[in-house]
């Protein structure tokens, strides 16, 4: 068998017949088409069976819903061809000699991963251009797993889509024992290609005629976003965890740490872009989904701050009813008291009297300011620890506040700065760490307080 074509199918009846017809019309006979119906409840299963009845190259399997990742993994495990490619059920092969050409190219170049050219359809020219920009027009050869992964995930020279590549089946089979099986319908290419690249010694990208026709706008990754789809899309934020666990077991985590960080940043950025499209009131639940992965909460919040730096009110309105702002019973032991500065003013005098009372009642106190001036500050009890934050988020304020909260295990922030331009994002950072947040008003500040109403 020369080549195996992997086709996961789930409720794709609108496009499926056109897709499978382009396989049936392929001139290359030493091929197998492994089509797995992933629990479809439309006519997809019957369409698959109809093609299998007239073309012995089709191998059709029906299973209970398991998600694209598990379905594709099962299909790869069944592949017997020397080479293999992926075909999504809403896409197609552009002409009947594609497999013949791909087998010749794969045998000639003899690399673990061979990338060819593709075409896009089904969307506006702008959306097609955006996808091709993600894919990247890059030609060349790479000769080590590290450099392959670096080019795809760190430098972003090559898109991580699976559809425009031919794989050595023996190399893909090496990855299968390490591929986790979450119900993942979005981001499967990103995850699976990382593992394939890790086990690949050679990668080559060449200029060809388009050998794949990719439909934009019908799959979960490129279609319009709503809350139901966002629930699936947001699961890509767990992919770095799966890869981190894999690299840890391989004792290669430190070597690939920079790639994981770059990948996490790109996945978060893509997910926030989808979150932007979810309308209120669904945006509250979408925001909660952004924070489901505890290991990426810090990075998610930092990127949200960068994205909404000049439009805090828009974000506040989108997430005003998020669970992050719900009051929850919490045992308070360590208290952080925040004010911009700590000298010569009425607010400072309030804080000066507040601190001894809190200490007397058994609380551990941290004084958080943006300015330290030992010549002008009031006397503080020796047990009060001082923390100084940058004034602006572009100078690392969020990172400093995260570090202070987590390192010192602060349970509550008493915020003596209701007019602060950093109030909203400071609140967001504190809440995302699971700490409580109280704004103390010493004057009337309606424009700021409205960001948190009724919280």
N, C-alpha and C positions, 0 to 999 in steps of 0.2 A: 504494500500500500504506500503510495507516494505522499499523499496529503490528507489530513483530517480537517474538516470544517466544523467548528463548534458553534451551535446555534441554541442559546437559551430562549425559551418562549414563555410569555405570560400575558394572557388576554391581549393578543396582538392581531386579532382577526382582520382588522381594517387593512393592515399592510402585509400580513403574513404570506398570503398567496403570491403576491408579487415578489416577495423575498425568495421564497422557496422555488418559484419558477425559474429564477436566475441560476439557482443551483442545478435544477433538473436539466437546464439547457447547456450546462458546461460540457465541453467536448472531451475533457480529460476523464478517463474511465477508472484509472487506478486511484480512486478517491472515495472517501466515506464522509457522509454528512450526519453528524451526531446531533440530533434534534431532541431536546428534552423539554417536554411540556410541563412547566412548573405550576401545576394546580390550576390551570386556566378554567374559568367558569363561563367562557364564551365558546365560539366555534373553533378556537385555535387547535384543540386536540384533534378534531375531525379533519381539519385541513392538513395537519401533519400526517395523519394516517392515510389520507388520500394520495399523497405524494409517495409514501412508502410502498403503497400497493402497486405503483407503476414504475418505480425506479429502485432497484436493489441497492443502490448506493446510500439510500436513506436508512438510518438506524434511529427509530423513534422510541422514546421512553416517556411514560407518563408517571408523574410523582405528585405527592402532596406539596403544597407551597413551602418553599425553603429559601427563596430569595435568589437573586442573580448570582451572587458569589458562590453559594453552595451548588447551584445548578451547573455553573460553568466548571467548577472543580470536578464534579462527577463526570461531566462530558470529557474533560481533559484526561481523566483517569482511564476512560474507555478508548481513547485515541490510539490507533495502531499505525498511523501514517508516520513516515520519517519526519515530515514537517506538519505543522498545524497552523491554522488561522482562526480568527473569531469573526462571526457575522451576527449582528444583532437582527432581531426579527422585524424591525421596521426599516432596515437598510437593504441594500441589494448589491450584487456584483454587476458592473456596468456593461459587460459583454460576455459572450460565451466561451472565450479562450482565456479567461482570467486565471483559472487554476493551472492550465497548461503553461502559461507564462511564469506564474509564481514558482512552480516546481523547477523550471529551468533556471530561473534566477537564484533560487535557494541552493540548488546543486552547484551552480557556478561559483557563487560567492562563499558558500560553505561556512556561514557564521551562525552563532547561536540565535541572534536576533537580526533580521533584515527588514529595514523600513523602506516602504515604497510610497508612491504618491497616491493621493485620494482626491475625490471631488465631493462637494457638499450641495445639497438641494433642500427645498422645502421651507426656505426662510428668506428674509430680506437680504439684499446684498450686504448691508451693514452687519447683520448677525453672522453671515457666512464669513465675512472678513475677520470678525472678532474671533471666530473659531479657528480659522487658519492662522491667525496671529498666535493663538495658544499652541497650536500644533508646531509651529516654527518651520521655516524653510531652511533646513540644515542638511548638508551632505558631508560625509566623511566616515572614518573608521575609528573605533575605540577598542583597546585591547586589554582591558582589565575590568573586573567587576566594580572596583572603587570608582574608576573614571566614568564608567557607564552611568552609575547612580549619581555621581557628581554632576554630569552633564544634564541629566533629566530632572533631578530633584533639587539640587543646590543652585546650579547656574541657570536652570530653566532654558537650556538651549534646544531641548527636544520635548515635545508634548508627551504626556504619559498615557495617551489613548492606546488601547489594545488593537483597534481595528486596522491600523495601517502598517502592521508588522507581521512577518512570518517567523515562526518559532521552531527551533529544533525540539521535537517532541520529547526526546530523552532528557533535555534540559528542563522542560516544563515539569516532567514527572518528578524531578528531584525536589521541586517546591511543594508538592502536594501534602506531604506529611507535616509541613510547617504552616500550612494555610489554615487559620482559624475559620470557624463556621458560624459567624453571626448572621442574622437575617439582614443582609446588606443588599440594597437595591441601587445605591448610589455610591460612587467612589470605588467600585470594585476594580476598575482599571488601574487606578492609582496604587491600590494595595497589592494587587496581583503582579503588576509589572515590576514593582520594587523587588519582590521575591525572585521573579524570573531573572531580573538583571543581576541580583546578588549571586546567582548560580551560573551566570553567563561569563564567558571569557572574551567573547568577541561580539561586537555590535557594528553594523554598517547601515548607513542611510544613503540611498541612491536615487537618482532622478529617473522616473519612469512615466509612462502614460498613467492616468488614474486607474487604479486597480480595485477601487472600493468606492461605493456611492453612499455617503453618510447623510441621513435625513436629520435635519436640525429642527427641534421644536416638538417632537413627539415623545422622546424619552424623558425620564424623570430628571436627568441632568440639564436638559436644554429647554424643557417646556415651561410654561408660565407657572409661577409659584403661588400656591395657596397653603393654608395651614396643614392640610393632610399630606401634601407633597413635602412640605418643609420638615415634617416629622421624620420622613425617610431621609431627606437630604442632610439633616443635621447629624445623622449617625456617622457621617464621614469624620466627625471630630474624634471618634474613637480609633480611627485607623492608626494614628501615631502610637497609641498604646499597644496595639497588636504587634507593630513593628519593633517597638522598644523591647517587648517581652522576647521576641524572636532574637534580636541582636544580643540581648543579655544572655540568653541561653547559648548563643554562638560565641560569647565572650568577645564581641566586636562592637559593643555599644560606644565606647569612647572614640573609636575610629570613625563611626558614622553619625556621631552626635550632631554635627553641624548640618548634615543633610536632613535629619529628623526635625531640627529646629526650623529649617527653611521650609520643609514640607508642612509643618504645623502652621506656620505663618500663612502659607498659600491656601491651605484648607480653611482656616479661620476667615481669611479675607473673602473667599468665595462664598462661605456660609453667611457672613454678614451681608454680602451683596444680595443674597436671596432673602435674608431677613428684612432688608430695606423695602422689599416689594410686598411684604405681608402687611395688610391694612389693619387698623384698629377696628374692633377690639381683639382680633386674632393675634395681633402683634405682641400682646402680653404673654400668651402661651408660647409663641415663637421665641420670645426672649428667654423664657424659662428653659426651653430646649437648648438654647445656646450654651447654657451653663451646666448641662447634664454631666459633662466629663470633668470631674474635680481637678484632674491634672492639667487642664488647659484653661481653667477659669481666669487665672491671672492674665494670660495672653489674650483671651477673648475680651476682657474688660479694657486692656490697654489698647487694643485695636479699635474697639468701639469709641474710646475717648479720642483717638486720632481721627476717626471717621466723622464724629459729631462735634469736634472741638469748637467750631464756629456756629453750631446750631443745637445747643443743649436742649432748648425748649422742645424741639421736634422729637428728640429721643425721650425726653421726660413724658411727653404726651403719649408716645407709643407704648411705654412700659409702666405707666402709672399704677396699673392694677396687677403688676407682676407679683408672684409669690415672694420674690426677694424682699419686698417691702412689708410683708405681713409681720405683725408683731407676734413673737413667740416667747414663751416662758424661758428664761435663761438665768442660770446661776452666775452672778457677777462677783468676780474676785479682783480682776485687774482692770483699772480704769485709765483711759487716756483722756487728758484734758487738752483741747486744742484752742489756741488763739494765735493770730498772726505774730504778735510780739508779746513781750511780757515786761513792760516798764511804763511808769508814768501815765496812768489812765484809770478811769472808773472800772472798766471791765477787769483790768489787772487786779484791782483791789478786791473785786468779787472773787476772783480765782485765788487770790492770796489767802482769803478767809475760808474758801471752800476746801482747799487742799488739806489743812490740818483736821477739819471735821471728818473728811473721808478716811484719813489715816487713822483717826481715833476710833472709827467704826470698823476697822480691820481691812480696809481696801488698800491694795498696792497701786501707787499712782505713778503715771508717766506724763510728763509735761511736754506737749508737742507744739512747737512754734516754727516760724519761718526765719526768725532772727534770734541770735544769741548775743547779748551785750552784757557782759558780767559787771560792767561799771554802773549800769542803770537798773538792773533787775532787783526785785525784792529778794529778801532772804528766803530760801527754801529749805525745808527739812532735808537732811542728808540722804534719806531713803528715797527721795523723789528722783526718778531717772529722767534725763532730758533727751528729747529727740528733735532734730532739726530737719525740716523738709524743704526741698526746692520750692520756690514760689510758683513755678509754671510747670505744666505737664510736659511740655516739650523738653524740659530740662530734667526729667526723670522723677517728677513728683509721684506719679502712680506707683512706680517701682519702689520708691522710698517708703511710701505708706504701706504697701503690701509687706515689705520687709519688716517694718516696725510692728505691724499687727501680728504677723506670723511668728517672728523671732521672739517677741515678748508675750505672745499669747494673750493679747488684750481682748477683754470681753465686751467692753463698752467704750464708746467715744462720746464725751460731752463736748459739744461743738459750740464755742462761744463766738461765732462769727457768722451770723445769719445773712450779712450783706456780702459775704465773700464770693467772688466770681468762680471759685473752685468748689463751692458747697455741693453742687449736684454730683459732680464726678467723685468728690471725696466720699460722699454718702454711698455712691455706687461701689466704690472699692471696699469700704468698710462692710457693707451688707454682703458683698460677694465672698468675704472671708468668714461670714457667719457671725460677725460681731454686731452688737446693738448700737444704735445711733440716736443721740438726742441733740436737737438744736435748741440752744438757750438764747432767747431773744432779749436783748437789753434795749432795743429800740424797735421802731416799726419798719419792717422791710418786706412789704407786700410782694414786690416783684420777684424776690428770691423765694419766699416761703411758698408762693403759688406753685413752684416746681414740685413740691412734695405733698400738696393737698390731695387727699386727706391724711397722708401718712406722716 
